[in-house]
Amino acid sequence: MKERRDFIKTLRALALGSVLLPSFTEASMEINAKIKNIGIQLYTVRKEMLAEPIETLKQLAALGIKEIESASDPRKGAYYGLQPKEMKKICKDLGMTLRSGHVSLDSKWQQTMDNAAESGQEYLICSTLPSQGQTVDNYKKVSEMFNKAGEECKKLNIKFGYHNHGEEFQQENGQVLYDILLDNTDSKLVHMEMDIGWVVAADRDPIQYFKNYSGRFPLWHLKDMNGTTSTEFGKGTLDIVNLLENRKLSGLKYFFVEQEEYTSTPIESMKENMDFLSKINI
């Protein structure tokens, strides 16, 4: 989570052509179907989930959120002090699905997979590199680890994936390290979750990645940015509509709204985000 905080502090204001246009224009709205099954990464409401997980989930459900992605916490685990089956039932009773969770690929990996299977979630997303080193060799090593984790998850009917930050877009000898992961992992075993903000921060174009690696990004973290601060949709520089219009090229199945700083409170910010998305037809 420190990396996310560092991201907010260090993000540069960029201009990436069509990706960084104003978030909402009349011309871009002339498309045809409402967005459904909007999700949230629970890091957005991290303090609230640690303090009152059930009440917080109720508030999210009241906003119309349908998909949940948890963020493992060192104090209360992947389910905020709840048991996996308990988390599953609470979400189901509220009309939501525990779809995914951020975890680490570490010595507790088998227990992590078992818990995910018990919770009924579809995806397990590794949120940090399990082996450190900004080299091609290390990223090839990590690719092997990811393929193995993907095979292990598949046996439990879970999809394994990886969530990028910013360092993956560094280069060694002209090779982008993130591309090493994409080129050396099995697309049937390793499902990429693209954090749009991190890609933009690294001077990369998300849509170009959709074109170069079509179908490889079934999950997104969607966040708007205003300079160096995450903000409510429509107040930043990211062209959210354009990104969503390219969702089929990405292979998108689910996206999770993620916001790390707020105008007032996380719940109020999420209400604004949901109101913004309700006006989009795609």
C-alpha positions in Angstrom: 0.0 0.0 0.0 3.0 2.3 0.5 3.6 2.1 -3.3 0.1 3.4 -3.9 0.7 6.3 -1.5 4.0 7.0 -3.3 2.1 7.0 -6.6 -0.2 9.8 -5.4 2.8 11.8 -4.3 4.9 11.3 -7.4 2.4 11.2 -10.3 3.2 13.7 -13.0 0.6 15.6 -15.0 0.9 13.9 -18.5 -0.7 14.4 -21.9 -1.2 11.0 -23.6 -3.3 12.0 -26.6 -6.8 10.6 -26.4 -6.2 8.9 -23.1 -5.9 12.2 -21.2 -8.7 14.3 -22.6 -11.4 15.8 -20.3 -13.3 13.0 -18.7 -16.8 13.9 -19.9 -17.9 15.4 -23.2 -21.2 15.4 -25.0 -19.8 14.0 -28.2 -18.3 11.0 -26.4 -21.6 10.1 -24.8 -23.4 9.1 -28.0 -23.1 5.4 -27.5 -25.7 2.9 -26.5 -25.9 0.8 -23.3 -25.6 1.6 -19.6 -22.6 0.4 -17.6 -23.5 -2.5 -15.3 -21.9 -4.4 -12.4 -19.7 -1.6 -11.3 -17.0 -2.7 -8.8 -14.9 -1.1 -6.1 -11.4 -1.9 -4.8 -11.9 -1.9 -1.0 -8.7 0.0 -0.5 -10.9 3.0 -1.4 -12.6 2.5 2.0 -9.7 0.9 3.8 -10.2 2.7 7.2 -13.9 2.1 7.1 -13.5 -1.6 6.3 -11.1 -2.1 9.2 -13.4 -0.3 11.6 -16.9 -1.5 10.5 -16.7 -3.9 7.6 -20.4 -5.0 7.5 -21.8 -1.5 7.8 -19.3 -0.3 5.2 -20.4 -3.0 2.8 -24.0 -2.0 3.4 -23.3 1.6 2.4 -21.5 0.4 -0.7 -24.4 -1.8 -1.7 -26.8 1.2 -1.2 -24.8 3.1 -3.8 -25.5 0.4 -6.4 -22.0 -1.3 -6.3 -22.2 -4.9 -7.5 -18.6 -6.2 -7.6 -16.1 -6.3 -4.7 -12.3 -6.6 -4.7 -10.7 -6.9 -1.3 -7.3 -5.6 -0.3 -5.4 -7.8 2.2 -4.5 -6.0 5.4 -1.6 -7.2 7.6 -3.7 -6.6 10.8 -7.0 -8.3 9.7 -6.2 -10.4 6.7 -7.9 -10.6 3.3 -11.4 -10.5 4.7 -11.2 -7.7 7.3 -11.5 -9.9 10.3 -14.4 -11.9 8.8 -14.2 -15.5 7.7 -14.1 -16.2 4.0 -17.6 -17.8 3.9 -18.9 -15.0 6.1 -17.6 -12.4 3.7 -19.2 -14.3 0.8 -22.6 -14.5 2.5 -22.6 -10.8 3.6 -21.8 -9.7 0.0 -24.4 -12.0 -1.5 -27.1 -10.9 1.0 -26.4 -7.3 -0.1 -26.7 -8.1 -3.8 -22.9 -8.0 -4.4 -20.3 -10.5 -5.4 -16.9 -10.9 -3.8 -15.2 -11.1 -7.2 -11.5 -10.7 -6.5 -8.9 -10.0 -3.9 -5.4 -8.5 -3.6 -2.9 -10.9 -1.9 0.8 -11.7 -1.8 2.5 -14.7 -3.5 4.4 -15.8 -0.3 4.9 -18.7 2.1 1.2 -18.6 3.0 0.1 -19.1 -0.6 -1.7 -22.4 -0.2 -3.8 -21.0 2.7 -4.5 -17.9 0.6 -5.8 -20.1 -2.3 -7.8 -22.3 0.1 -9.5 -19.2 1.6 -10.3 -17.8 -1.8 -11.9 -21.0 -2.8 -13.9 -21.0 0.4 -15.0 -17.4 -0.3 -16.2 -18.3 -3.8 -14.2 -15.5 -5.4 -13.3 -15.8 -9.0 -9.9 -14.0 -9.0 -6.8 -13.9 -6.9 -4.6 -10.9 -7.8 -0.9 -10.7 -6.7 -0.4 -7.0 -5.9 3.4 -6.9 -5.7 6.3 -8.7 -7.3 7.2 -11.8 -5.3 10.8 -11.5 -6.3 12.6 -8.2 -6.3 15.0 -6.9 -8.9 14.4 -4.6 -11.9 16.1 -6.9 -14.4 14.9 -8.9 -17.4 16.2 -12.1 -15.7 14.1 -11.4 -12.5 11.0 -10.7 -14.5 11.5 -13.9 -16.4 11.8 -15.7 -13.1 8.7 -14.0 -11.8 6.9 -15.0 -15.0 7.6 -18.7 -14.2 6.3 -18.1 -10.6 3.2 -16.6 -12.0 2.6 -19.4 -14.5 3.0 -21.9 -11.6 0.6 -19.9 -9.4 -1.9 -19.8 -12.3 -1.8 -23.6 -12.6 -2.3 -24.0 -8.9 -5.3 -21.6 -8.8 -6.8 -23.3 -11.9 -7.1 -26.5 -10.0 -9.3 -24.7 -7.5 -11.4 -23.0 -10.2 -9.7 -19.6 -9.4 -8.1 -17.3 -11.9 -4.7 -15.9 -11.0 -3.6 -12.4 -11.9 -1.2 -9.6 -11.4 -1.8 -5.9 -10.7 0.9 -3.5 -12.0 2.3 -0.5 -10.3 4.8 1.9 -11.9 8.2 0.2 -11.6 7.2 -2.5 -14.1 7.5 0.0 -16.9 11.2 0.6 -16.3 13.5 -0.7 -19.0 16.7 -2.8 -19.1 18.6 -2.8 -22.4 15.7 -1.3 -24.2 13.2 -3.9 -22.9 10.2 -2.8 -20.9 10.0 -5.1 -17.9 6.2 -5.2 -17.9 6.3 -6.5 -21.5 8.6 -9.3 -20.3 5.8 -10.4 -18.0 3.2 -10.2 -20.8 5.5 -12.1 -23.2 6.5 -14.9 -20.8 3.3 -15.7 -19.0 0.5 -17.9 -20.3 -2.5 -15.8 -21.1 -4.8 -18.7 -20.0 -3.1 -18.8 -16.6 -2.1 -15.3 -15.8 -4.8 -12.6 -16.1 -3.6 -9.0 -15.9 -5.3 -6.4 -13.9 -4.3 -3.0 -15.3 -4.1 -0.1 -12.9 -4.8 2.7 -15.4 -3.3 5.4 -13.2 0.1 3.6 -12.9 0.3 3.1 -16.6 -0.3 6.7 -17.3 2.2 7.7 -14.6 4.8 5.7 -16.4 4.2 7.7 -19.7 2.5 4.7 -21.3 -0.8 4.6 -23.2 -3.2 2.0 -21.8 -5.1 1.8 -25.1 -1.8 1.0 -26.9 -1.3 -1.9 -24.5 -4.9 -3.1 -25.3 -3.9 -3.1 -29.0 -0.5 -4.8 -28.5 -1.8 -7.4 -26.1 -5.4 -7.7 -27.1 -7.6 -9.5 -24.5 -4.9 -9.7 -21.8 -6.5 -7.2 -19.4 -9.8 -8.7 -18.0 -9.6 -6.5 -14.9 -9.0 -2.8 -14.4 -8.4 -0.4 -11.6 -10.2 2.8 -12.8 -9.2 6.1 -11.2 -9.3 9.7 -12.2 -6.4 12.0 -11.5 -6.1 15.7 -10.9 -2.4 16.6 -11.1 -0.8 14.6 -8.3 -4.1 13.7 -6.5 -6.7 11.0 -7.1 -10.1 12.6 -7.5 -13.7 12.0 -8.2 -14.7 11.0 -11.8 -15.1 14.0 -14.0 -12.8 16.2 -12.0 -9.5 14.9 -13.4 -7.7 14.5 -16.7 -8.4 10.8 -17.6 -10.7 10.2 -20.5 -12.7 7.5 -18.7 -15.3 7.3 -21.5 -12.6 6.6 -24.2 -11.1 3.9 -22.1 -14.4 2.2 -21.6 -15.1 2.4 -25.3 -12.0 0.3 -25.8 -13.0 -2.3 -23.2 -13.5 -5.1 -25.8 -10.0 -4.6 -27.1 -8.8 -4.9 -23.5 -10.8 -8.1 -22.9 -12.4 -6.3 -19.9 -14.7 -8.3 -17.7 -14.8 -6.3 -14.5 -13.4 -2.9 -13.4 -13.0 -1.7 -9.8 -13.2 1.9 -9.0 -10.2 2.9 -6.8 -9.8 6.3 -5.2 -7.1 7.1 -2.6 -7.8 10.8 -1.7 -11.2 12.4 -1.3 -12.9 15.8 -1.4 -15.0 14.9 1.7 -15.3 11.2 2.7 -14.7 8.0 0.8 -18.4 7.1 0.7 -19.4 10.6 -0.6 -16.7 10.4 -3.2 -18.0 7.0 -4.3 -21.4 8.4 -4.6 -20.1 11.0 -7.0 -18.3 8.4 -9.0 -21.4 6.3 -9.3 -23.4 9.3 -10.3 -20.8 10.0 -13.0 -20.9 6.4 -14.3 -24.7 6.4 -14.3 -24.6 9.0 -17.1 -22.4 7.0 -19.4 -23.8 4.8 -22.1 -21.3 2.4 -23.8 
